[in-house]
Amino acid sequence: MAPSVKQRKIAILGSRSVGECESWITALHELATQYEHCGLTAPLLTTGKSSLAVQYCEGHFVESYYPTIENTFSHEIVHKGQTFLTEIIDTAGQDEYSLLNSKLYIGIHGYVIVYSVASRQSFDMVRIIRDKLLNHLGADSVPIMIVGNKNDVDPKKQRKISAEEGQALGKELNCGWIETSARNNTNVAKGFELMIAEIEKSQEPDKPAGGGKCSVM
């Protein structure tokens, strides 16, 4: 008999790399439009966490310029023969001084914290967001996957965070880690599957870790 479907809830968090005010959002939209009309690539304004969710759940790439909008997606994930009906909450972006929504502490099984490999600021926010979660939950650890998105950028001109640096942060914070490209659909599904793996490890604390946290270059 096939195992029953399990319910899991995942929250996606990441730096809000643009201002919240309407004038900022409008200006960024106009700037992106100007770049598109000129046949150029728009500046790297966000971490792309919303693009990851859309790529994974809907199968297409979208640019994201609205860091204050929250969306919820549903998707089935199969891990080791077990089907998980997963609710994925794409949260509004965070900054150093913002408070995390209280909903992020209720019924959430795991957290995906996204940074852009082209943004030092978003990378530095990973530790801040993780610490906020642990402090509010009063826990030493929770299931977390750190995702370095936009690994399709020019490695010499745009990349600011090396894969080795990202992997080292994951190891230091005792979190899973992977690099992805929402644009090219690289490692997107793998990232969510590894998130489920981290959650399931936490559900069986007495089971041998089998190699520690998940990490994919």
C-alpha positions in Angstrom: 0.0 0.0 0.0 1.3 3.4 -1.0 2.1 5.7 2.0 -0.5 8.4 2.7 0.2 11.9 1.5 1.9 14.2 4.0 1.1 17.9 4.4 4.1 20.3 4.6 4.3 24.1 4.7 7.4 26.0 3.6 8.1 29.7 3.8 10.4 31.5 1.4 12.3 34.5 2.8 14.9 36.8 1.6 16.3 40.3 1.5 14.1 43.2 0.3 16.8 44.7 -1.9 14.7 47.7 -2.9 12.7 50.3 -1.0 9.1 49.8 0.0 7.8 53.2 -1.1 5.6 53.4 -4.2 7.9 55.9 -5.8 10.8 53.4 -5.7 8.7 50.6 -7.1 7.4 52.8 -9.9 10.9 54.0 -10.7 12.2 50.5 -10.9 9.4 49.4 -13.2 10.1 52.3 -15.5 13.9 51.5 -15.4 13.2 47.8 -16.3 11.0 48.8 -19.2 13.6 51.2 -20.6 16.2 48.4 -20.4 13.8 46.0 -22.2 13.2 48.5 -25.0 16.9 48.8 -25.5 17.4 45.1 -25.7 19.4 45.1 -22.4 19.2 43.0 -19.3 17.6 44.9 -16.4 19.7 45.5 -13.3 19.7 42.8 -10.6 17.2 44.4 -8.3 15.9 41.5 -6.2 17.0 38.1 -4.9 14.6 36.3 -7.3 12.9 34.4 -4.5 9.4 35.0 -6.1 10.8 33.9 -9.4 12.0 30.6 -7.8 8.5 29.9 -6.5 6.8 30.7 -9.8 9.3 28.6 -11.8 8.9 25.6 -9.5 5.1 25.7 -9.1 4.0 27.1 -12.5 6.9 26.2 -14.8 7.9 29.6 -16.2 10.2 32.4 -15.4 9.0 35.9 -14.3 11.0 38.9 -13.3 10.0 40.2 -9.8 10.0 43.9 -8.9 7.4 43.9 -6.1 9.2 42.9 -2.9 6.2 43.7 -0.6 3.7 41.2 -2.1 3.0 37.8 -0.5 1.8 34.8 -2.5 0.9 31.2 -1.7 1.5 28.3 -4.0 0.7 24.5 -3.8 2.8 21.8 -5.2 3.4 18.1 -4.8 6.9 17.0 -4.0 8.0 13.3 -4.0 10.9 12.4 -1.8 12.0 8.8 -1.3 8.7 7.5 -2.5 6.7 9.7 -0.2 4.3 12.3 -1.6 4.2 15.6 0.1 1.4 18.1 -0.6 3.3 21.3 0.0 2.1 24.8 0.6 4.8 27.3 -0.3 4.4 30.8 1.1 6.4 33.4 -0.8 6.8 36.1 1.8 7.3 39.8 1.4 11.0 40.7 1.5 12.8 41.5 4.7 15.3 44.0 5.7 17.5 44.4 8.8 14.8 46.3 10.8 11.6 44.6 9.6 9.6 42.3 11.8 8.7 38.9 10.4 5.0 38.2 9.9 3.6 36.2 12.9 2.1 33.8 10.4 5.7 32.6 9.7 5.9 31.0 13.1 2.7 29.0 13.0 2.5 25.6 11.3 5.6 26.2 9.2 7.7 23.1 8.8 10.8 24.6 7.0 12.3 27.8 5.7 14.0 28.6 2.4 16.2 31.7 2.8 17.2 33.1 -0.6 20.1 35.4 -1.5 21.3 36.6 -4.9 24.9 35.6 -5.8 25.1 39.1 -7.3 24.3 40.9 -4.0 26.5 41.0 -0.9 23.7 42.8 1.0 21.3 39.9 0.4 23.9 37.4 1.4 24.5 39.2 4.7 20.8 39.2 5.3 20.7 35.4 5.4 22.3 35.3 8.9 20.0 38.1 10.1 16.8 36.4 8.9 17.9 33.1 10.4 18.7 34.6 13.7 15.3 36.4 13.8 13.6 33.1 13.2 15.5 31.2 15.9 15.1 34.1 18.4 11.3 34.3 18.0 10.8 30.5 18.0 13.1 30.1 21.0 14.9 27.2 19.2 18.5 26.3 18.6 17.7 25.2 15.0 14.8 24.7 12.5 14.9 23.1 9.1 16.4 25.8 6.7 17.7 25.6 3.2 19.9 28.5 2.1 19.5 29.1 -1.7 22.0 31.2 -3.7 19.9 32.3 -6.7 20.9 33.9 -10.0 24.0 31.7 -10.6 23.5 32.4 -14.3 25.0 35.9 -13.9 28.3 36.8 -15.4 30.9 35.3 -13.0 33.4 38.1 -13.5 31.2 41.2 -13.8 28.1 40.4 -11.6 28.8 37.6 -9.2 29.7 38.8 -5.7 29.3 35.6 -3.7 31.3 32.5 -4.6 29.8 29.0 -4.3 32.5 28.2 -1.7 31.4 31.2 0.4 27.8 30.2 0.2 28.5 26.6 1.1 30.7 27.7 4.0 27.8 29.8 5.4 25.4 26.8 5.2 27.9 24.7 7.1 28.5 27.4 9.7 24.8 27.9 10.3 24.0 24.2 10.2 21.6 24.7 7.2 21.3 23.0 3.9 22.6 25.0 0.9 22.3 25.0 -2.9 22.8 27.4 -5.8 20.0 27.9 -8.4 18.9 29.9 -11.4 15.2 30.6 -11.6 15.8 32.0 -15.1 17.4 28.9 -16.4 15.4 26.5 -14.1 18.7 25.2 -12.7 18.5 23.2 -9.5 15.1 24.8 -8.7 13.2 21.5 -8.1 16.3 20.1 -6.3 16.3 23.0 -3.9 12.7 22.3 -2.8 13.3 18.5 -2.6 16.3 19.2 -0.3 14.1 21.4 1.8 11.7 18.5 2.3 14.7 16.3 3.1 15.8 18.8 5.8 12.2 18.8 7.2 12.0 15.0 7.3 15.3 14.8 9.1 14.0 17.1 11.8 10.9 14.9 12.2 13.1 11.9 13.1 15.7 13.3 15.5 16.9 9.9 16.6 17.6 8.7 13.0 21.3 8.9 12.0 22.0 12.1 10.0 23.6 10.1 7.1 26.2 12.7 6.1 24.9 15.9 7.7 23.2 18.8 6.0 22.4 18.8 2.3 24.8 20.9 0.2 24.8 21.1 -3.7 27.3 23.1 -5.7 
